[in-house]
């Protein structure tokens, strides 16, 4: 399926929302609850998905974040602020929603074996001619 790249500033700031929604659906289809989420329009664009689990050691909420420069990471909300610690990176900028769900499921069994602790950087958010907007539109298309 071919999807058009967003053209206006408002379209660009919200272009990641369909992709995030597809990931939420995939997580739910995999039996992973997502009681809440936020899609952030700021530069760089990001999204936070609350996972329906808590860390057994701290009792804190576990969350999943997508960042337009670095992709997906999972971590523990240490202060109830939405800022995550003890982060593991997926090391893929736009994996399929099913791949994200499988990664989150694998992290439940042993987080140290899945993903890395070093933050990747796949792109710069103000690089407007790298083809990312078209890839993002395609990732959000059904």
Residue pairs with C-beta under 8 A, 6 or more apart in sequence:
1 138
1 141
1 142
2 138
3 134
3 137
3 138
3 140
3 141
4 134
4 137
5 133
5 134
5 137
6 12
6 14
6 15
6 133
6 137
12 133
13 41
13 45
14 39
14 41
15 45
15 133
15 136
15 137
15 140
16 39
16 45
16 47
16 66
16 68
16 136
16 140
17 39
17 47
17 140
18 140
18 141
19 66
19 94
19 97
19 136
19 139
19 140
20 37
20 39
20 47
20 49
20 66
21 140
22 97
22 139
22 140
22 142
23 49
23 66
23 97
23 100
23 101
24 34
24 37
24 49
25 97
26 96
26 97
26 98
26 100
26 101
27 33
27 34
27 49
27 51
27 64
27 97
27 100
27 101
27 104
28 34
29 101
30 98
30 101
30 102
30 104
30 105
32 51
32 52
32 101
32 104
32 105
33 51
33 52
33 53
34 49
34 50
34 51
34 52
35 50
35 52
36 49
36 50
37 47
37 48
37 49
37 50
38 47
38 48
38 82
39 47
40 46
40 47
40 48
43 125
43 126
44 67
44 68
44 69
44 125
45 67
45 68
45 125
46 65
46 66
46 67
46 68
47 65
47 66
48 63
48 64
48 65
48 82
49 63
49 64
49 65
49 66
50 61
50 63
51 61
51 62
51 63
51 64
51 74
51 104
53 61
53 62
53 108
54 60
54 61
54 62
55 61
55 62
55 76
55 86
58 76
58 78
60 76
60 77
60 78
60 80
61 76
61 77
61 80
62 74
62 75
62 76
62 77
63 74
63 75
63 76
63 77
63 82
63 84
64 72
64 73
64 74
64 100
64 104
65 72
65 73
65 74
65 75
65 84
66 72
67 73
68 93
68 123
68 125
68 132
69 121
69 122
69 123
69 124
69 125
70 89
70 93
70 119
70 120
70 121
70 122
71 89
71 90
71 91
71 92
71 93
71 94
71 95
71 120
71 122
72 89
72 90
72 92
72 95
72 100
72 103
73 84
73 87
73 88
73 89
73 90
73 115
73 119
74 84
74 87
74 88
74 90
74 104
74 107
74 111
74 115
75 84
75 85
75 86
75 87
75 88
76 84
76 85
76 86
77 83
77 84
77 85
78 84
78 85
78 86
87 117
87 119
88 107
88 111
88 112
88 114
88 115
88 116
88 117
89 115
89 116
89 117
89 118
89 119
89 120
90 100
90 103
90 115
91 115
91 116
91 120
92 99
93 122
93 123
94 135
94 136
94 139
95 103
96 139
103 114
103 115
106 113
106 114
107 114
107 115
123 130
123 132
